[in-house]
């Protein structure tokens, strides 16, 4: 079955960096776009970044442009989110997502807390 497993979340100080990973299985990874979302307490889930099948095209939320980078490894079946210059407002649970046909699949999420 389709599985997405996120990791890499942590408590980090403002200005710090983290690299999130999402390990995928159960589908032909290289043929699907992947997306990172996040959900902060009391807020709706929002799209952070998305990457196409080959990694040639990426899109970012305005709030993370220039600070976050999404990438993928189609050999390791993994997608990554490099987060630099983290701000307190980046605090959220981060989720990996893909859409197969009409079904959206989500991981369990990984907590990122930015605080001094």
Secondary structure as UniProt FT lines:
FT   STRAND          3..7
FT   STRAND          11..12
FT   TURN            14..15
FT   STRAND          18..25
FT   HELIX           29..31
FT   STRAND          34..39
FT   TURN            41..42
FT   STRAND          46..51
FT   TURN            53..54
FT   STRAND          58..60
FT   TURN            62..67
FT   STRAND          68..73
FT   TURN            74..77
FT   STRAND          78..83
FT   HELIX           88..90
FT   STRAND          92..100
FT   TURN            101..102
FT   STRAND          103..106
FT   STRAND          110..114
//
